[in-house]
């Protein structure tokens, strides 16, 4: 009886902890990788019993996963268009949607051995043979790039040189490894590349880069998901995001 009672006590003590502990899954745009990884332990420290798991990819890819039933609690997109599609498909709780940071598009080239690009017009030169861009169907930075190049009447001219990338981080990798002559990324991504890439222009003509975040409609941990969004928008959360180069919403 004594051993049975001891086992029962252990089980009784374990059950409340198991029921209390929660894990939320945050699907976030690839450009948020470093900032959100720094945010997570700070959020967890202030929210006992809740842990955060991340899924980083292009915003369009994340939306596809959510629409196919992936168990996600929070969705953070690098553009309004993707989040609008999520809202239209009733995949998010619209009341929880908030804009939380801004960014900007930049043109970069390899820091060492680049061809010496000065601006958009140089992309049409013979020295530039390969230009990395995000896939316009799924990668927001690709759509921002198209807007800029359309405004400059360069999209069709440059299209044969494009190397399609699955995310903004892949564009950054292509440029950093000198596999292409130029690429379009966010300013925050260029900053984390250190001495591998060089910003050569900050082109105008695109929709302002604004990031929305929302609780996923089918989340099973909506309260914890809302707490994460509140932390992202709090002063401590915004300080972390600012250190990674993001602007205020």
MITI-433481 format. One record per residue (C-alpha): residue in one letter; residue number from 1; chain; x, y negated, z negated. Coordinates in nm, 4 decimals. Layout:
<recs>
<residuo: a, num: NUM, cadena: A, c1: X, c2: Y, c3: Z>
...
</recs>
This chain:
<recs>
<residuo: x, num: 1, cadena: A, c1: 0.0000, c2: 0.0000, c3: 0.0000>
<residuo: x, num: 2, cadena: A, c1: 0.2848, c2: -0.2371, c3: -0.0844>
<residuo: x, num: 3, cadena: A, c1: 0.4455, c2: -0.2009, c3: 0.2606>
<residuo: x, num: 4, cadena: A, c1: 0.1061, c2: -0.2452, c3: 0.4259>
<residuo: x, num: 5, cadena: A, c1: 0.0450, c2: -0.5626, c3: 0.2262>
<residuo: x, num: 6, cadena: A, c1: 0.3863, c2: -0.7028, c3: 0.3179>
<residuo: x, num: 7, cadena: A, c1: 0.3255, c2: -0.6357, c3: 0.6871>
<residuo: x, num: 8, cadena: A, c1: -0.0153, c2: -0.7971, c3: 0.6626>
<residuo: x, num: 9, cadena: A, c1: 0.1375, c2: -1.1055, c3: 0.5030>
<residuo: x, num: 10, cadena: A, c1: 0.3949, c2: -1.1402, c3: 0.7803>
<residuo: x, num: 11, cadena: A, c1: 0.1194, c2: -1.1129, c3: 1.0401>
<residuo: x, num: 12, cadena: A, c1: -0.0969, c2: -1.3661, c3: 0.8589>
<residuo: x, num: 13, cadena: A, c1: 0.1905, c2: -1.6133, c3: 0.8417>
<residuo: x, num: 14, cadena: A, c1: 0.2760, c2: -1.5657, c3: 1.2093>
<residuo: x, num: 15, cadena: A, c1: -0.0725, c2: -1.6180, c3: 1.3495>
<residuo: x, num: 16, cadena: A, c1: -0.1166, c2: -1.9869, c3: 1.2634>
<residuo: x, num: 17, cadena: A, c1: 0.2246, c2: -2.0704, c3: 1.4117>
<residuo: x, num: 18, cadena: A, c1: 0.1460, c2: -1.8835, c3: 1.7330>
<residuo: x, num: 19, cadena: A, c1: -0.1896, c2: -2.0556, c3: 1.7685>
<residuo: x, num: 20, cadena: A, c1: -0.0377, c2: -2.3971, c3: 1.6893>
<residuo: x, num: 21, cadena: A, c1: 0.2581, c2: -2.3815, c3: 1.9271>
<residuo: x, num: 22, cadena: A, c1: 0.1902, c2: -2.5174, c3: 2.2753>
<residuo: x, num: 23, cadena: A, c1: 0.3868, c2: -2.5448, c3: 2.5955>
<residuo: x, num: 24, cadena: A, c1: 0.2890, c2: -2.7945, c3: 2.8627>
<residuo: x, num: 25, cadena: A, c1: 0.4040, c2: -2.7729, c3: 3.2230>
<residuo: x, num: 26, cadena: A, c1: 0.4882, c2: -3.1010, c3: 3.3927>
<residuo: x, num: 27, cadena: A, c1: 0.5119, c2: -3.0966, c3: 3.7725>
<residuo: x, num: 28, cadena: A, c1: 0.7106, c2: -3.4054, c3: 3.8684>
<residuo: x, num: 29, cadena: A, c1: 0.8639, c2: -3.5611, c3: 4.1781>
<residuo: x, num: 30, cadena: A, c1: 1.2261, c2: -3.4562, c3: 4.2360>
<residuo: x, num: 31, cadena: A, c1: 1.3513, c2: -3.8128, c3: 4.1848>
<residuo: x, num: 32, cadena: A, c1: 1.2347, c2: -3.7949, c3: 3.8211>
<residuo: x, num: 33, cadena: A, c1: 1.4511, c2: -3.4931, c3: 3.7362>
<residuo: x, num: 34, cadena: A, c1: 1.7242, c2: -3.6598, c3: 3.5315>
<residuo: x, num: 35, cadena: A, c1: 1.5021, c2: -3.9123, c3: 3.3564>
<residuo: x, num: 36, cadena: A, c1: 1.2361, c2: -3.6602, c3: 3.2561>
<residuo: x, num: 37, cadena: A, c1: 1.4960, c2: -3.4112, c3: 3.1321>
<residuo: x, num: 38, cadena: A, c1: 1.6189, c2: -3.6813, c3: 2.8959>
<residuo: x, num: 39, cadena: A, c1: 1.2642, c2: -3.7688, c3: 2.7919>
<residuo: x, num: 40, cadena: A, c1: 1.1627, c2: -3.4137, c3: 2.6993>
<residuo: x, num: 41, cadena: A, c1: 1.3618, c2: -3.3610, c3: 2.3765>
<residuo: x, num: 42, cadena: A, c1: 1.2589, c2: -3.7061, c3: 2.2528>
<residuo: x, num: 43, cadena: A, c1: 0.8937, c2: -3.6267, c3: 2.3160>
<residuo: x, num: 44, cadena: A, c1: 0.9249, c2: -3.2833, c3: 2.1531>
<residuo: x, num: 45, cadena: A, c1: 1.0931, c2: -3.4326, c3: 1.8460>
<residuo: x, num: 46, cadena: A, c1: 0.7985, c2: -3.6634, c3: 1.7938>
<residuo: x, num: 47, cadena: A, c1: 0.5342, c2: -3.4021, c3: 1.8783>
<residuo: x, num: 48, cadena: A, c1: 0.5963, c2: -3.0969, c3: 1.6567>
<residuo: x, num: 49, cadena: A, c1: 0.4717, c2: -2.7696, c3: 1.8009>
<residuo: x, num: 50, cadena: A, c1: 0.4709, c2: -2.8870, c3: 2.1624>
<residuo: x, num: 51, cadena: A, c1: 0.7411, c2: -2.7997, c3: 2.4174>
<residuo: x, num: 52, cadena: A, c1: 0.7750, c2: -2.9201, c3: 2.7744>
<residuo: x, num: 53, cadena: A, c1: 0.8552, c2: -2.7128, c3: 3.0807>
<residuo: x, num: 54, cadena: A, c1: 0.9318, c2: -2.8931, c3: 3.4070>
<residuo: x, num: 55, cadena: A, c1: 0.8732, c2: -2.8091, c3: 3.7707>
<residuo: x, num: 56, cadena: A, c1: 1.0532, c2: -3.0537, c3: 4.0023>
<residuo: x, num: 57, cadena: A, c1: 0.9952, c2: -3.0682, c3: 4.3779>
<residuo: x, num: 58, cadena: A, c1: 0.8621, c2: -3.2954, c3: 4.6496>
<residuo: x, num: 59, cadena: A, c1: 0.5291, c2: -3.4472, c3: 4.5468>
<residuo: x, num: 60, cadena: A, c1: 0.3403, c2: -3.2897, c3: 4.8368>
<residuo: x, num: 61, cadena: A, c1: 0.4753, c2: -2.9452, c3: 4.7521>
<residuo: x, num: 62, cadena: A, c1: 0.3673, c2: -2.9878, c3: 4.3895>
<residuo: x, num: 63, cadena: A, c1: 0.0182, c2: -3.0881, c3: 4.5006>
<residuo: x, num: 64, cadena: A, c1: -0.0044, c2: -2.7745, c3: 4.7153>
<residuo: x, num: 65, cadena: A, c1: 0.0946, c2: -2.5617, c3: 4.4152>
<residuo: x, num: 66, cadena: A, c1: -0.1677, c2: -2.7244, c3: 4.1935>
<residuo: x, num: 67, cadena: A, c1: -0.4373, c2: -2.6818, c3: 4.4595>
<residuo: x, num: 68, cadena: A, c1: -0.3490, c2: -2.3114, c3: 4.4773>
<residuo: x, num: 69, cadena: A, c1: -0.4059, c2: -2.2665, c3: 4.1046>
<residuo: x, num: 70, cadena: A, c1: -0.0583, c2: -2.3123, c3: 3.9548>
<residuo: x, num: 71, cadena: A, c1: -0.0926, c2: -2.3577, c3: 3.5763>
<residuo: x, num: 72, cadena: A, c1: 0.0102, c2: -2.7236, c3: 3.5465>
<residuo: x, num: 73, cadena: A, c1: -0.0823, c2: -2.9750, c3: 3.2769>
<residuo: x, num: 74, cadena: A, c1: 0.0694, c2: -3.3019, c3: 3.4028>
<residuo: x, num: 75, cadena: A, c1: 0.1328, c2: -3.4206, c3: 3.7590>
<residuo: x, num: 76, cadena: A, c1: 0.3733, c2: -3.7084, c3: 3.8315>
<residuo: x, num: 77, cadena: A, c1: 0.3976, c2: -3.8163, c3: 4.1952>
<residuo: x, num: 78, cadena: A, c1: 0.6442, c2: -4.0462, c3: 4.3717>
<residuo: x, num: 79, cadena: A, c1: 0.3647, c2: -4.2119, c3: 4.5689>
<residuo: x, num: 80, cadena: A, c1: 0.0039, c2: -4.3170, c3: 4.5453>
<residuo: x, num: 81, cadena: A, c1: -0.1020, c2: -4.1297, c3: 4.8603>
<residuo: x, num: 82, cadena: A, c1: -0.0300, c2: -3.7862, c3: 4.7146>
<residuo: x, num: 83, cadena: A, c1: -0.2053, c2: -3.8702, c3: 4.3888>
<residuo: x, num: 84, cadena: A, c1: -0.5011, c2: -4.0045, c3: 4.5863>
<residuo: x, num: 85, cadena: A, c1: -0.5273, c2: -3.6666, c3: 4.7599>
<residuo: x, num: 86, cadena: A, c1: -0.5181, c2: -3.4959, c3: 4.4210>
<residuo: x, num: 87, cadena: A, c1: -0.8030, c2: -3.7194, c3: 4.3057>
<residuo: x, num: 88, cadena: A, c1: -1.0069, c2: -3.6540, c3: 4.6211>
<residuo: x, num: 89, cadena: A, c1: -0.9679, c2: -3.2786, c3: 4.5639>
<residuo: x, num: 90, cadena: A, c1: -1.0674, c2: -3.3273, c3: 4.1983>
<residuo: x, num: 91, cadena: A, c1: -0.7382, c2: -3.1759, c3: 4.0848>
<residuo: x, num: 92, cadena: A, c1: -0.6657, c2: -3.4467, c3: 3.8264>
<residuo: x, num: 93, cadena: A, c1: -0.8561, c2: -3.6156, c3: 3.5472>
<residuo: x, num: 94, cadena: A, c1: -0.8947, c2: -3.9598, c3: 3.7033>
<residuo: x, num: 95, cadena: A, c1: -0.9452, c2: -4.1308, c3: 3.3670>
<residuo: x, num: 96, cadena: A, c1: -0.5881, c2: -4.0353, c3: 3.2658>
<residuo: x, num: 97, cadena: A, c1: -0.4166, c2: -4.1647, c3: 3.5818>
<residuo: x, num: 98, cadena: A, c1: -0.1568, c2: -4.4354, c3: 3.5172>
<residuo: x, num: 99, cadena: A, c1: 0.1230, c2: -4.6000, c3: 3.7152>
<residuo: x, num: 100, cadena: A, c1: 0.4355, c2: -4.5665, c3: 3.5036>
<residuo: x, num: 101, cadena: A, c1: 0.7435, c2: -4.6702, c3: 3.7085>
<residuo: x, num: 102, cadena: A, c1: 0.8532, c2: -4.8297, c3: 4.0336>
<residuo: x, num: 103, cadena: A, c1: 1.1487, c2: -4.7610, c3: 4.2621>
<residuo: x, num: 104, cadena: A, c1: 1.2888, c2: -4.8812, c3: 4.5949>
<residuo: x, num: 105, cadena: A, c1: 1.4081, c2: -4.7271, c3: 4.9203>
<residuo: x, num: 106, cadena: A, c1: 1.7741, c2: -4.7558, c3: 5.0198>
<residuo: x, num: 107, cadena: A, c1: 1.9856, c2: -4.6488, c3: 5.3162>
<residuo: x, num: 108, cadena: A, c1: 2.3013, c2: -4.4632, c3: 5.2158>
<residuo: x, num: 109, cadena: A, c1: 2.6057, c2: -4.3174, c3: 5.3871>
<residuo: x, num: 110, cadena: A, c1: 2.8896, c2: -4.0967, c3: 5.2572>
<residuo: x, num: 111, cadena: A, c1: 3.1135, c2: -4.3010, c3: 5.0288>
<residuo: x, num: 112, cadena: A, c1: 3.4237, c2: -4.1531, c3: 5.1896>
<residuo: x, num: 113, cadena: A, c1: 3.4660, c2: -4.1184, c3: 5.5637>
<residuo: x, num: 114, cadena: A, c1: 3.1417, c2: -4.2918, c3: 5.6551>
<residuo: x, num: 115, cadena: A, c1: 3.1015, c2: -4.4584, c3: 5.9924>
<residuo: x, num: 116, cadena: A, c1: 3.0611, c2: -4.8040, c3: 5.8410>
<residuo: x, num: 117, cadena: A, c1: 2.6862, c2: -4.8619, c3: 5.8692>
<residuo: x, num: 118, cadena: A, c1: 2.5802, c2: -5.2159, c3: 5.7836>
<residuo: x, num: 119, cadena: A, c1: 2.2058, c2: -5.1934, c3: 5.8416>
<residuo: x, num: 120, cadena: A, c1: 1.9185, c2: -5.0263, c3: 6.0242>
<residuo: x, num: 121, cadena: A, c1: 2.0313, c2: -5.1445, c3: 6.3667>
<residuo: x, num: 122, cadena: A, c1: 2.3566, c2: -4.9488, c3: 6.3345>
<residuo: x, num: 123, cadena: A, c1: 2.1643, c2: -4.6208, c3: 6.3119>
<residuo: x, num: 124, cadena: A, c1: 2.1074, c2: -4.6316, c3: 6.6868>
<residuo: x, num: 125, cadena: A, c1: 2.4802, c2: -4.6432, c3: 6.7614>
<residuo: x, num: 126, cadena: A, c1: 2.6707, c2: -4.3509, c3: 6.9090>
<residuo: x, num: 127, cadena: A, c1: 2.8747, c2: -4.3104, c3: 6.5890>
<residuo: x, num: 128, cadena: A, c1: 2.5629, c2: -4.2069, c3: 6.3958>
<residuo: x, num: 129, cadena: A, c1: 2.4673, c2: -3.8570, c3: 6.5032>
<residuo: x, num: 130, cadena: A, c1: 2.2648, c2: -3.7188, c3: 6.2084>
<residuo: x, num: 131, cadena: A, c1: 2.0257, c2: -3.9001, c3: 5.9724>
<residuo: x, num: 132, cadena: A, c1: 1.8670, c2: -3.7187, c3: 5.6770>
<residuo: x, num: 133, cadena: A, c1: 1.5049, c2: -3.8004, c3: 5.5968>
<residuo: x, num: 134, cadena: A, c1: 1.2384, c2: -3.6407, c3: 5.3809>
<residuo: x, num: 135, cadena: A, c1: 0.9687, c2: -3.4420, c3: 5.5615>
<residuo: x, num: 136, cadena: A, c1: 0.6862, c2: -3.6892, c3: 5.6137>
<residuo: x, num: 137, cadena: A, c1: 0.4144, c2: -3.4283, c3: 5.5517>
<residuo: x, num: 138, cadena: A, c1: 0.5216, c2: -3.3448, c3: 5.1968>
<residuo: x, num: 139, cadena: A, c1: 0.8016, c2: -3.5788, c3: 5.0815>
<residuo: x, num: 140, cadena: A, c1: 0.6999, c2: -3.9350, c3: 4.9875>
<residuo: x, num: 141, cadena: A, c1: 1.0456, c2: -4.0777, c3: 5.0592>
<residuo: x, num: 142, cadena: A, c1: 1.0003, c2: -3.9527, c3: 5.4163>
<residuo: x, num: 143, cadena: A, c1: 0.6774, c2: -4.1492, c3: 5.4512>
<residuo: x, num: 144, cadena: A, c1: 0.8391, c2: -4.4620, c3: 5.3078>
<residuo: x, num: 145, cadena: A, c1: 1.1226, c2: -4.4123, c3: 5.5575>
<residuo: x, num: 146, cadena: A, c1: 0.8809, c2: -4.3829, c3: 5.8479>
<residuo: x, num: 147, cadena: A, c1: 0.7063, c2: -4.7045, c3: 5.7452>
<residuo: x, num: 148, cadena: A, c1: 1.0388, c2: -4.8899, c3: 5.7419>
<residuo: x, num: 149, cadena: A, c1: 1.1566, c2: -4.7505, c3: 6.0752>
<residuo: x, num: 150, cadena: A, c1: 0.8178, c2: -4.8039, c3: 6.2383>
<residuo: x, num: 151, cadena: A, c1: 0.8258, c2: -5.1679, c3: 6.1283>
<residuo: x, num: 152, cadena: A, c1: 1.1716, c2: -5.2008, c3: 6.2832>
<residuo: x, num: 153, cadena: A, c1: 1.0536, c2: -5.0163, c3: 6.5966>
<residuo: x, num: 154, cadena: A, c1: 1.3255, c2: -4.7562, c3: 6.5453>
<residuo: x, num: 155, cadena: A, c1: 1.1381, c2: -4.4365, c3: 6.4532>
<residuo: x, num: 156, cadena: A, c1: 1.0963, c2: -4.3006, c3: 6.8059>
<residuo: x, num: 157, cadena: A, c1: 1.4462, c2: -4.4074, c3: 6.9070>
<residuo: x, num: 158, cadena: A, c1: 1.6095, c2: -4.2346, c3: 6.6102>
<residuo: x, num: 159, cadena: A, c1: 1.3889, c2: -3.9253, c3: 6.5927>
<residuo: x, num: 160, cadena: A, c1: 1.6329, c2: -3.6978, c3: 6.7822>
<residuo: x, num: 161, cadena: A, c1: 1.8912, c2: -3.7642, c3: 6.5093>
<residuo: x, num: 162, cadena: A, c1: 1.6708, c2: -3.6704, c3: 6.2143>
<residuo: x, num: 163, cadena: A, c1: 1.7616, c2: -3.3860, c3: 5.9789>
<residuo: x, num: 164, cadena: A, c1: 1.4477, c2: -3.2933, c3: 5.7850>
<residuo: x, num: 165, cadena: A, c1: 1.4827, c2: -3.2404, c3: 5.4099>
<residuo: x, num: 166, cadena: A, c1: 1.2488, c2: -3.0723, c3: 5.1611>
<residuo: x, num: 167, cadena: A, c1: 1.2991, c2: -3.3367, c3: 4.8903>
<residuo: x, num: 168, cadena: A, c1: 1.4753, c2: -3.6654, c3: 4.8266>
<residuo: x, num: 169, cadena: A, c1: 1.7436, c2: -3.4763, c3: 4.6324>
<residuo: x, num: 170, cadena: A, c1: 1.8147, c2: -3.2655, c3: 4.9393>
<residuo: x, num: 171, cadena: A, c1: 1.8591, c2: -3.5834, c3: 5.1441>
<residuo: x, num: 172, cadena: A, c1: 2.1036, c2: -3.7034, c3: 4.8782>
<residuo: x, num: 173, cadena: A, c1: 2.2952, c2: -3.3742, c3: 4.8922>
<residuo: x, num: 174, cadena: A, c1: 2.3252, c2: -3.3894, c3: 5.2701>
<residuo: x, num: 175, cadena: A, c1: 2.4737, c2: -3.7386, c3: 5.2520>
<residuo: x, num: 176, cadena: A, c1: 2.6948, c2: -3.6651, c3: 4.9509>
<residuo: x, num: 177, cadena: A, c1: 2.8450, c2: -3.3625, c3: 5.1269>
<residuo: x, num: 178, cadena: A, c1: 2.8967, c2: -3.5649, c3: 5.4483>
<residuo: x, num: 179, cadena: A, c1: 2.6755, c2: -3.3249, c3: 5.6405>
<residuo: x, num: 180, cadena: A, c1: 2.4956, c2: -3.6266, c3: 5.7876>
<residuo: x, num: 181, cadena: A, c1: 2.6033, c2: -3.9826, c3: 5.8679>
<residuo: x, num: 182, cadena: A, c1: 2.3219, c2: -4.1528, c3: 5.6787>
<residuo: x, num: 183, cadena: A, c1: 2.0066, c2: -4.0906, c3: 5.4799>
<residuo: x, num: 184, cadena: A, c1: 1.7161, c2: -4.2632, c3: 5.3092>
<residuo: x, num: 185, cadena: A, c1: 1.6742, c2: -4.2085, c3: 4.9345>
<residuo: x, num: 186, cadena: A, c1: 1.5488, c2: -4.3962, c3: 4.6310>
<residuo: x, num: 187, cadena: A, c1: 1.7791, c2: -4.6378, c3: 4.4550>
<residuo: x, num: 188, cadena: A, c1: 1.7663, c2: -4.4194, c3: 4.1414>
<residuo: x, num: 189, cadena: A, c1: 1.8936, c2: -4.1184, c3: 4.3371>
<residuo: x, num: 190, cadena: A, c1: 2.1792, c2: -4.3157, c3: 4.4904>
<residuo: x, num: 191, cadena: A, c1: 2.2797, c2: -4.4217, c3: 4.1393>
<residuo: x, num: 192, cadena: A, c1: 2.3146, c2: -4.0654, c3: 4.0085>
<residuo: x, num: 193, cadena: A, c1: 2.5325, c2: -3.9641, c3: 4.3046>
<residuo: x, num: 194, cadena: A, c1: 2.8230, c2: -4.1604, c3: 4.1605>
<residuo: x, num: 195, cadena: A, c1: 3.1058, c2: -4.2023, c3: 4.4084>
<residuo: x, num: 196, cadena: A, c1: 2.9624, c2: -3.9595, c3: 4.6641>
<residuo: x, num: 197, cadena: A, c1: 2.7335, c2: -4.2027, c3: 4.8468>
<residuo: x, num: 198, cadena: A, c1: 2.7290, c2: -4.5740, c3: 4.9180>
<residuo: x, num: 199, cadena: A, c1: 2.4223, c2: -4.7957, c3: 4.9507>
<residuo: x, num: 200, cadena: A, c1: 2.4508, c2: -4.9884, c3: 5.2766>
<residuo: x, num: 201, cadena: A, c1: 2.1065, c2: -5.1494, c3: 5.2999>
<residuo: x, num: 202, cadena: A, c1: 1.7815, c2: -5.2029, c3: 5.1108>
<residuo: x, num: 203, cadena: A, c1: 1.5329, c2: -5.2015, c3: 5.3997>
<residuo: x, num: 204, cadena: A, c1: 1.1993, c2: -5.3810, c3: 5.3752>
<residuo: x, num: 205, cadena: A, c1: 0.8692, c2: -5.2926, c3: 5.5350>
<residuo: x, num: 206, cadena: A, c1: 0.7496, c2: -4.9986, c3: 5.3274>
<residuo: x, num: 207, cadena: A, c1: 0.4638, c2: -4.9778, c3: 5.0809>
<residuo: x, num: 208, cadena: A, c1: 0.5948, c2: -5.0616, c3: 4.7311>
<residuo: x, num: 209, cadena: A, c1: 0.7277, c2: -4.7437, c3: 4.5691>
<residuo: x, num: 210, cadena: A, c1: 0.5015, c2: -4.6839, c3: 4.2703>
<residuo: x, num: 211, cadena: A, c1: 0.4756, c2: -4.3611, c3: 4.0682>
<residuo: x, num: 212, cadena: A, c1: 0.1428, c2: -4.2431, c3: 3.9172>
<residuo: x, num: 213, cadena: A, c1: 0.0980, c2: -3.9736, c3: 3.6531>
<residuo: x, num: 214, cadena: A, c1: -0.2157, c2: -3.7880, c3: 3.5399>
<residuo: x, num: 215, cadena: A, c1: -0.3468, c2: -3.4901, c3: 3.3454>
<residuo: x, num: 216, cadena: A, c1: -0.4339, c2: -3.1991, c3: 3.5743>
<residuo: x, num: 217, cadena: A, c1: -0.8063, c2: -3.1223, c3: 3.5702>
<residuo: x, num: 218, cadena: A, c1: -0.7603, c2: -2.7525, c3: 3.4910>
<residuo: x, num: 219, cadena: A, c1: -0.5048, c2: -2.8095, c3: 3.2149>
<residuo: x, num: 220, cadena: A, c1: -0.5579, c2: -2.5910, c3: 2.9091>
<residuo: x, num: 221, cadena: A, c1: -0.3574, c2: -2.8334, c3: 2.6948>
<residuo: x, num: 222, cadena: A, c1: -0.5172, c2: -3.1661, c3: 2.7775>
<residuo: x, num: 223, cadena: A, c1: -0.4496, c2: -3.3322, c3: 2.4433>
<residuo: x, num: 224, cadena: A, c1: -0.0775, c2: -3.2494, c3: 2.4557>
<residuo: x, num: 225, cadena: A, c1: -0.0653, c2: -3.3481, c3: 2.8237>
<residuo: x, num: 226, cadena: A, c1: -0.2197, c2: -3.6846, c3: 2.7389>
<residuo: x, num: 227, cadena: A, c1: 0.0348, c2: -3.7250, c3: 2.4583>
<residuo: x, num: 228, cadena: A, c1: 0.3178, c2: -3.6714, c3: 2.7076>
<residuo: x, num: 229, cadena: A, c1: 0.1756, c2: -3.9368, c3: 2.9409>
<residuo: x, num: 230, cadena: A, c1: 0.1393, c2: -4.1769, c3: 2.6475>
<residuo: x, num: 231, cadena: A, c1: 0.5038, c2: -4.1182, c3: 2.5553>
<residuo: x, num: 232, cadena: A, c1: 0.6188, c2: -4.1801, c3: 2.9144>
<residuo: x, num: 233, cadena: A, c1: 0.4388, c2: -4.5148, c3: 2.9030>
<residuo: x, num: 234, cadena: A, c1: 0.5576, c2: -4.6034, c3: 2.5517>
<residuo: x, num: 235, cadena: A, c1: 0.8433, c2: -4.8424, c3: 2.4833>
<residuo: x, num: 236, cadena: A, c1: 1.0924, c2: -4.5605, c3: 2.4026>
<residuo: x, num: 237, cadena: A, c1: 0.9888, c2: -4.3706, c3: 2.7160>
<residuo: x, num: 238, cadena: A, c1: 1.0192, c2: -4.6780, c3: 2.9351>
<residuo: x, num: 239, cadena: A, c1: 1.3658, c2: -4.7494, c3: 2.7939>
<residuo: x, num: 240, cadena: A, c1: 1.4835, c2: -4.4055, c3: 2.9056>
<residuo: x, num: 241, cadena: A, c1: 1.3330, c2: -4.4534, c3: 3.2514>
<residuo: x, num: 242, cadena: A, c1: 1.4932, c2: -4.7979, c3: 3.2805>
<residuo: x, num: 243, cadena: A, c1: 1.8351, c2: -4.6504, c3: 3.2000>
<residuo: x, num: 244, cadena: A, c1: 1.7881, c2: -4.4232, c3: 3.4989>
<residuo: x, num: 245, cadena: A, c1: 1.7186, c2: -4.7220, c3: 3.7221>
<residuo: x, num: 246, cadena: A, c1: 1.3380, c2: -4.7180, c3: 3.7370>
<residuo: x, num: 247, cadena: A, c1: 1.1432, c2: -5.0420, c3: 3.7258>
<residuo: x, num: 248, cadena: A, c1: 0.8414, c2: -5.1299, c3: 3.5176>
<residuo: x, num: 249, cadena: A, c1: 0.5009, c2: -5.0390, c3: 3.6670>
</recs>
